[in-house]
Amino acid sequence: MIFSPPNPTPTRPLRAEAARVVDFFETLTPASLDRLAAYYTPQAYFKDPFNEVRGIAAIRAIFTHMYDTLEQPRFVVTGCLVDGAQCFLTWDFEFRFRNFDRRQLQTVRGGSHLTFNAEGLLDVHRDYWDAAEELYEKLPLLGRLMRWLKQRARQ
């Protein structure tokens, strides 16, 4: 495991820093990935259902892969709670599959637990979302199997 607890952080609510991060994610583009260092510490930790990395270069690679494999991906933040140096965002991630039905807008709903350092940069970014329900069920062949398994589990 590459996670280590963040450095001591301020206890004051970092609402301005959280609002800045929300704006960054909601306006994220391939070009804005050059500005990740303005939001993340050099050794920031990032984890989601598919990735666990440390460092800006590795985080950038995840977002680059997102832009390479999906059409029109974007985040819509639907909620933001700030408690001291921690923040929890709820969001909708909207996109279209590049290799499947491009007309159908897909939405993945999830949340992010963020921890800021004393300078207001992200030390930890942990995304939570259900890959089975929010992604696999939307794939043409795998989705049919996942829905069938879910139905069988309920019986």
C-alpha positions in Angstrom: 0.0 0.0 0.0 1.4 3.4 -0.9 -0.9 5.5 1.3 0.6 7.3 4.3 -1.3 9.7 6.5 -1.1 13.3 5.4 1.1 15.8 7.2 -0.6 17.8 10.0 -3.0 20.2 8.4 -4.8 23.3 9.5 -8.1 23.0 11.5 -9.7 26.1 10.0 -12.3 25.3 7.3 -10.6 25.6 3.9 -13.7 26.7 2.1 -11.9 29.0 -0.4 -9.5 26.2 -1.3 -12.3 23.7 -1.7 -14.2 26.2 -4.0 -11.1 26.6 -6.1 -10.7 22.8 -6.5 -14.4 22.5 -7.4 -14.0 25.1 -10.1 -10.9 23.3 -11.4 -12.7 20.0 -11.7 -15.8 21.4 -13.2 -13.8 23.2 -15.9 -11.2 20.5 -16.4 -9.8 20.1 -20.0 -6.8 18.3 -21.4 -5.0 21.7 -21.5 -5.7 22.4 -17.8 -3.8 19.3 -16.8 -0.7 21.4 -17.1 -1.9 23.2 -13.9 -2.2 20.2 -11.6 0.7 21.4 -9.5 -1.4 24.4 -8.5 -3.9 22.1 -6.9 -1.9 19.0 -5.7 1.2 18.5 -3.6 4.2 16.9 -5.5 3.6 13.6 -3.8 -0.2 13.7 -3.6 -2.0 10.4 -3.1 -4.8 9.5 -5.5 -7.1 6.4 -5.4 -10.2 5.3 -7.2 -11.7 1.9 -8.0 -9.1 1.3 -10.7 -6.0 3.3 -9.7 -3.8 3.9 -6.7 -1.0 6.3 -7.4 1.3 8.9 -5.8 2.6 12.1 -7.5 1.4 14.6 -10.0 2.8 12.8 -13.0 0.8 9.7 -12.1 -2.4 11.6 -11.4 -2.0 13.4 -14.7 -1.7 10.1 -16.5 -5.0 9.0 -15.1 -6.8 12.1 -16.3 -5.0 11.9 -19.7 -6.2 8.3 -20.1 -9.7 9.6 -19.3 -9.5 12.1 -22.2 -7.9 9.5 -24.5 -10.7 6.9 -24.0 -13.9 8.9 -23.4 -15.7 11.6 -25.4 -16.7 14.8 -23.7 -15.9 13.8 -20.1 -16.8 16.3 -17.5 -17.5 16.6 -13.7 -20.5 18.3 -12.3 -20.1 18.8 -8.5 -23.4 18.4 -6.8 -22.3 18.9 -3.2 -19.4 20.1 -1.1 -18.8 19.7 2.6 -15.8 21.2 4.3 -14.5 20.4 7.7 -11.2 21.8 8.6 -8.6 20.6 6.1 -11.0 17.9 4.7 -13.6 18.2 2.0 -16.1 15.7 0.6 -17.5 16.3 -2.8 -20.4 14.6 -4.4 -20.4 14.7 -8.2 -21.8 13.4 -11.5 -19.2 12.4 -14.1 -20.8 12.7 -17.5 -19.3 11.2 -20.7 -19.9 9.3 -23.9 -18.2 6.0 -24.7 -15.8 6.4 -27.6 -16.2 2.9 -29.0 -19.9 2.2 -28.3 -23.0 4.2 -28.7 -21.7 7.8 -28.8 -25.1 9.3 -28.8 -25.9 8.1 -25.3 -24.7 10.4 -22.5 -23.5 8.3 -19.5 -23.5 9.4 -15.9 -21.5 8.0 -13.0 -22.4 9.3 -9.6 -19.7 9.3 -6.9 -17.9 11.2 -4.2 -14.4 12.4 -3.5 -12.7 12.7 -0.1 -10.0 15.4 -0.3 -7.4 16.4 2.3 -5.5 19.7 2.0 -2.1 20.5 3.4 -1.2 23.8 5.2 -0.7 25.6 1.9 -4.1 24.6 0.7 -2.9 21.9 -1.8 -4.4 18.5 -2.1 -2.4 15.8 -0.2 -5.1 13.1 -0.6 -7.7 12.6 -3.3 -9.8 9.5 -2.8 -12.8 8.8 -5.2 -15.6 6.5 -4.2 -18.1 5.1 -6.8 -19.6 1.8 -7.6 -17.8 0.4 -10.7 -20.3 -2.4 -11.1 -23.4 -0.3 -11.0 -22.1 2.9 -12.4 -19.9 1.6 -15.2 -20.0 -2.1 -15.9 -23.8 -2.2 -16.2 -23.6 0.5 -18.9 -21.3 -1.6 -21.2 -23.3 -3.5 -23.9 -22.4 -7.1 -23.3 -21.0 -6.9 -19.8 -24.0 -4.8 -18.7 -26.5 -7.5 -19.6 -24.5 -10.0 -17.6 -24.2 -7.6 -14.6 -27.9 -6.8 -14.6 -28.8 -10.6 -14.8 -26.4 -11.3 -11.8 -27.9 -8.4 -9.8 -31.4 -9.8 -10.5 -30.4 -13.3 -9.5 -28.8 -12.0 -6.3 -32.1 -10.4 -5.3 -34.1 -13.6 -5.6 
